[in-house]
Amino acid sequence: MKDEAKDIATQPTEAQAGPDGEAATKALATKMPAKKKRARSSKAKATDANAALEARIGHSFADPNLLMQAITHVSALKSGRKRGDSYQRLEFLGDHVLGLVVSDMLYHAFPNADEGELSKRLAELVRKESCADVAKSLGLLDDVKLGSVGPSADARLRKSVLGDICEAVIGAVFLDGGYEAASEFVKRNWTERMHKPRRPLRDPKTVLQEWAQGKGLPTPVYREVERTGPHHDPQFRVAVDLPGLAPAEGIGGSKRAAEKVAASVMIEREGVGGSNDG
């Protein structure tokens, strides 16, 4: 009996016995690591994508979940998850952080601007279209996580929520790195926009005159400084003067055109309101 038990115990299994058994065993051994390898590869790709996104944003997240939440639309939430797990709450926070940082930037960048002018500049810089432009410049369009909404709806939705996503990212950076981190993000992406010349909505001469009157100053005086070029194609250089301010000059193909340029130069330099396209 002992010998029989011994023989049974040492008898090789079907998977172990013979060439076919050896092949099956090897196949089984190679399949399991392959699955793990694929899983690791998928995880590595996700990590790389996240790192690339952080690099574009300019902030390395201690809590990557905040960044994922910031780029997740409500439609991408799984059943049972709250709307608060999408970008919406972060957008609310980011909107106010953006307003504070840009207000501080404007206050120091335009020391001669009054409250009304600062408010108009602020509205221009923090509107959804401006935020969407920043999001596009950072390449966030393809990072937005959406549910199954169809190809055409997908493209429209991504564009429509870009401004919100940008504000949500600001909120995420603020929660993860504090005010300084959020401030650095905004300054990197808004400083150039803040100093970008703005296209007047109204005649700049009218805008300048109304501003001067509001300040108790006389009507701006325009004077021809120089005329060059042939008679059929002249170029005029005109200066505009206001008491207490340095003259501003403009060049144009007519006196009126040159006067408008001169007025625009003074408007931009002095931070005059009523001339932006926002």
FENBELTA-V259563 format. One record per residue. N is the residue number from 1. RES is the residue in one small letter. PHI is phi as a letter, one per 30 degrees, with the letter a starting at -180 (none if undefined). PSI is psi in whole degrees, -180 to 180 (none if undefined). D_LAST is the distance of its C-alpha to the last C-alpha in Angstrom with 1 decimal. Layout:
BEGIN
n=<N;N>
res=<RES;RES>
phi=<PHI;PHI>
psi=<PSI;PSI>
d_last=<D_LAST;D_LAST>
END
This chain:
BEGIN
n=<1;2;3;4;5;6;7;8;9;10;11;12;13;14;15;16;17;18;19;20;21;22;23;24;25;26;27;28;29;30;31;32;33;34;35;36;37;38;39;40;41;42;43;44;45;46;47;48;49;50;51;52;53;54;55;56;57;58;59;60;61;62;63;64;65;66;67;68;69;70;71;72;73;74;75;76;77;78;79;80;81;82;83;84;85;86;87;88;89;90;91;92;93;94;95;96;97;98;99;100;101;102;103;104;105;106;107;108;109;110;111;112;113;114;115;116;117;118;119;120;121;122;123;124;125;126;127;128;129;130;131;132;133;134;135;136;137;138;139;140;141;142;143;144;145;146;147;148;149;150;151;152;153;154;155;156;157;158;159;160;161;162;163;164;165;166;167;168;169;170;171;172;173;174;175;176;177;178;179;180;181;182;183;184;185;186;187;188;189;190;191;192;193;194;195;196;197;198;199;200;201;202;203;204;205;206;207;208;209;210;211;212;213;214;215;216;217;218;219;220;221;222;223;224;225;226;227;228;229;230;231;232;233;234;235;236;237;238;239;240;241;242;243;244;245;246;247;248;249;250;251;252;253;254;255;256;257;258;259;260;261;262;263;264;265;266;267;268;269;270;271;272;273;274;275;276;277;278>
res=<m;k;d;e;a;k;d;i;a;t;q;p;t;e;a;q;a;g;p;d;g;e;a;a;t;k;a;l;a;t;k;m;p;a;k;k;k;r;a;r;s;s;k;a;k;a;t;d;a;n;a;a;l;e;a;r;i;g;h;s;f;a;d;p;n;l;l;m;q;a;i;t;h;v;s;a;l;k;s;g;r;k;r;g;d;s;y;q;r;l;e;f;l;g;d;h;v;l;g;l;v;v;s;d;m;l;y;h;a;f;p;n;a;d;e;g;e;l;s;k;r;l;a;e;l;v;r;k;e;s;c;a;d;v;a;k;s;l;g;l;l;d;d;v;k;l;g;s;v;g;p;s;a;d;a;r;l;r;k;s;v;l;g;d;i;c;e;a;v;i;g;a;v;f;l;d;g;g;y;e;a;a;s;e;f;v;k;r;n;w;t;e;r;m;h;k;p;r;r;p;l;r;d;p;k;t;v;l;q;e;w;a;q;g;k;g;l;p;t;p;v;y;r;e;v;e;r;t;g;p;h;h;d;p;q;f;r;v;a;v;d;l;p;g;l;a;p;a;e;g;i;g;g;s;k;r;a;a;e;k;v;a;a;s;v;m;i;e;r;e;g;v;g;g;s;n;d;g>
phi=<none;d;d;d;d;d;d;d;d;c;d;d;d;d;d;d;d;i;e;d;d;d;d;d;d;d;d;d;d;d;d;d;d;d;d;d;d;d;d;d;d;d;d;d;d;d;d;d;d;d;d;d;d;d;d;d;d;i;b;c;d;d;c;e;d;d;d;d;d;d;c;c;d;e;d;d;d;d;e;j;d;d;d;d;d;c;d;d;d;d;d;e;d;d;e;d;d;e;d;d;d;d;e;d;d;d;e;d;d;b;d;c;d;d;d;d;d;d;d;d;d;d;e;d;d;c;d;e;d;d;d;d;d;d;e;d;d;d;i;d;e;d;d;d;c;b;d;d;b;j;e;d;d;e;d;d;d;e;d;d;c;e;d;d;d;d;d;d;d;d;d;d;d;d;d;d;b;i;d;d;d;d;d;d;d;d;d;d;c;c;d;d;d;d;c;d;e;c;d;d;d;c;e;d;d;d;d;d;d;d;d;d;d;d;c;i;c;d;d;e;c;c;b;d;c;a;b;b;i;d;d;d;b;d;b;c;c;b;c;c;b;b;e;i;b;d;d;b;c;b;b;a;d;b;d;d;d;d;d;d;d;d;d;d;d;d;e;d;d;c;i;d;d;i;c;d;c;d>
psi=<-41;-40;-39;-41;-39;-43;-40;-41;-33;0;126;147;170;-37;-27;-26;140;169;-43;-41;-40;-40;-41;-41;-43;-41;-42;-40;-33;-27;-43;-49;-32;-41;-45;-38;-42;-40;-43;-39;-42;-42;-39;-39;-42;-39;-42;-43;-40;-41;-38;-39;-43;-38;-40;-37;-32;24;129;117;129;-32;91;-22;-30;-41;-42;-38;-38;-25;12;120;156;-36;-20;-6;139;159;133;-17;148;156;-26;-13;-4;-168;-9;-46;-39;-34;-44;-46;-47;-35;-45;-34;-43;-45;-41;-47;-46;-37;-43;-42;-46;-41;-41;-27;-27;76;-20;-4;140;-179;-41;-43;-43;-39;-40;-41;-41;-47;-38;-41;-28;2;160;-37;-39;-42;-39;-38;-41;-44;-41;-42;-27;-2;32;-9;-45;-6;-15;128;118;160;-168;100;1;148;-50;-43;-34;-50;-43;-42;-41;-45;-38;-26;3;-43;-41;-42;-40;-46;-36;-39;-41;-43;-40;-43;-40;-47;-35;-39;-2;-178;-41;-43;-43;-40;-41;-40;-48;-44;-40;-36;-10;-15;-48;-39;-36;-35;-1;132;142;142;123;142;-31;169;122;-29;-39;-43;-45;-41;-44;-38;-44;-43;-40;-25;2;21;158;174;135;142;128;135;140;125;-38;148;126;173;171;166;-37;-13;65;159;127;137;118;143;147;136;139;139;134;-4;148;142;155;141;153;153;138;170;-8;165;-42;-42;-42;-38;-41;-41;-43;-43;-41;-39;-45;-39;-49;-43;-40;-1;42;138;170;5;-1;162;18;none>
d_last=<97.7;96.1;96.3;94.7;91.8;91.3;91.2;88.7;86.4;86.4;86.0;82.8;80.2;79.4;76.1;77.9;81.0;81.4;79.0;76.9;76.5;75.5;72.8;71.4;71.3;69.5;67.0;66.3;65.9;63.4;61.3;60.4;59.0;57.0;55.2;54.5;53.4;50.9;49.6;49.2;47.5;45.0;44.3;44.0;41.4;39.3;39.6;38.7;35.6;34.6;35.2;33.1;30.2;30.7;30.9;27.5;26.0;28.0;29.8;33.3;33.6;36.7;36.1;35.0;34.9;31.6;30.0;31.6;30.3;26.7;26.8;28.9;27.7;29.6;31.3;33.0;34.8;38.5;40.3;40.8;37.9;35.4;31.7;31.2;32.6;29.4;26.1;24.9;26.3;25.1;21.6;21.8;23.1;20.8;17.7;19.1;20.5;17.2;15.7;18.8;19.0;15.5;16.1;19.4;18.0;15.6;18.5;20.8;18.7;17.6;20.8;20.1;16.7;17.3;16.3;13.5;11.9;12.6;11.1;7.6;8.1;9.7;7.3;5.0;8.5;10.3;8.6;11.3;10.1;10.1;13.4;14.7;14.3;16.2;18.8;19.3;19.9;22.5;24.1;23.8;23.6;27.4;28.1;26.8;30.0;30.3;33.3;35.0;32.4;33.4;32.1;29.5;28.2;28.3;25.8;23.4;23.7;23.2;19.9;18.7;19.8;18.7;15.8;18.4;21.0;19.1;18.8;22.5;23.5;22.1;24.1;27.1;27.0;26.9;29.9;31.8;31.3;30.0;27.2;28.0;27.7;24.4;23.1;24.4;22.7;19.3;20.0;21.3;18.3;15.4;16.9;16.4;12.7;12.5;14.3;12.8;12.2;8.8;9.2;9.6;8.8;12.2;15.4;15.4;18.9;17.9;15.2;17.8;20.5;18.9;18.2;21.8;23.2;21.6;23.3;26.6;26.6;28.0;26.3;25.3;28.2;27.9;31.0;32.1;33.1;34.4;35.0;36.0;36.9;39.1;39.2;37.8;34.8;34.1;31.5;30.4;29.4;28.1;27.5;25.7;27.4;26.7;29.4;29.2;26.6;27.4;27.0;24.3;25.3;24.0;25.9;25.8;28.2;28.4;28.3;25.2;23.3;24.5;23.5;19.9;19.9;21.7;19.2;16.3;18.5;19.2;15.6;14.8;18.2;18.1;14.7;14.0;11.1;9.6;8.9;5.6;3.8;0.0>
END
